[in-house]
Amino acid sequence: MIYSYAFLLFAVVLGTASNSFAKSSEGFTKLLPSLASAITIILCMYALSNVMKNIPMGITYASFAGLCIIATAAVGVYKYGQIPSLSSMLGLLLIIIGVLIVNLLGKTAS
């Protein structure tokens, strides 16, 4: 199970990298960031497919999507100076709470 969560974390890192490269590609008009975005999203999907061997698909994707949103927002702040509004920060906090509930309290058969 630890192996699956390690792959999930790896998928989040790759998904976040892919999102950042997509922003840098300027609508996929720049070759290197476009290729980097494509490669990282393919590796991300590979990692997610390994997670789904042990964690149910819905839990996997909910966790991945929520964590990737948070990580991408953090990259936006750090790399692009995109400071979220108070309401956006509240929404991000609710996403974190949702991911925690799904993983810590949700009981689902695989």
N, C-alpha and C positions, 0 to 999 in steps of 0.2 A: 504494500500500500504506500509506503514511503517513496518507493520508486515512481509510482503514479503521480504523487504530488510534486516530485522533483521534475518530472516531465511536464506537469501543468505549469510550474514556475518557468521552465524553459520555453514553453509555448507562449506564455505571457510576455516574456522578454522578446521573443521573436516577433510576436504580433505587434508589440509596441514599436519595435525597430521598423517593421514593415510600414506602419502608419507614419512614422517620422520620415522614412525615405519617400513615401508617397507625397508628403507635403513638400519635401525638397525637390521632387521631380517636376514640380510646376505643371501639373496636368499630364504627366508622363511625356513631357517634351524634352527632358534631359535624360540622356542614355544611362549613365552610371547609377543615379538614384532610382531610376525606373527598374533597372536590372536587380539592384539590391532589394527593392521592394518585392519584386516577383520571387526572388530566391528565398527571402526570409519568410514570406507567407507560405510558400511550399513547405519549407522546413517546419514552420509552425503547425501546419495541418498534419504533418507526419508525427510531430510530438503529441498533438491532440488525439490522433488515432491510437497511440500507445496508452494514453491516459484512459481512453474508453475501454481498454481491455479489462480494467478493474473498477472503474468508477462509472456509474450510469451516465449515458449520453446527456441527459438533461442537466444533471448536476455538473458534469464536466463543462458543458458549454455555458451554463449560467455563471459558473465560477470564472471561467476564462474571460467571458465578455465583460463581467463586472470588473475584474482585476485589470484587464487591458484598458478599459475606459479610464480607470483611476491612473494607471501608469502613463497613458497617453496624455491625460490632462496635466500630469506632473511634468512631462517632457515639454508640453506646450508652454508651461510657466517658465521652466528653466531655459529652454532653447530659443523660444520665440517671444518671451515676455507677455504671453497671453494670460492675464490674470482673470480668473473666473469671478463673476458677480457673486454677491451673497446668496442669491437664490440658486445659482449653479453649484456653489459649495455645499449648500444644503442637500441638493440632489445627489452630489457625489458622496456625501456622508450616508445618505439613504442606500446608495448602491453598496457601500462597504458593509453596512448593517445587513443588507440582504444577502450578500455573499457569506457573511459569518453565520447567519441563520440557516442558510441552505447547507453549509458544510458541518456546522456543529450540532444543529438540532434536527435536521432533515434525515429521516430514516427511510431509505429506499433500497429495494432489492436490486441487485445487479443482474 
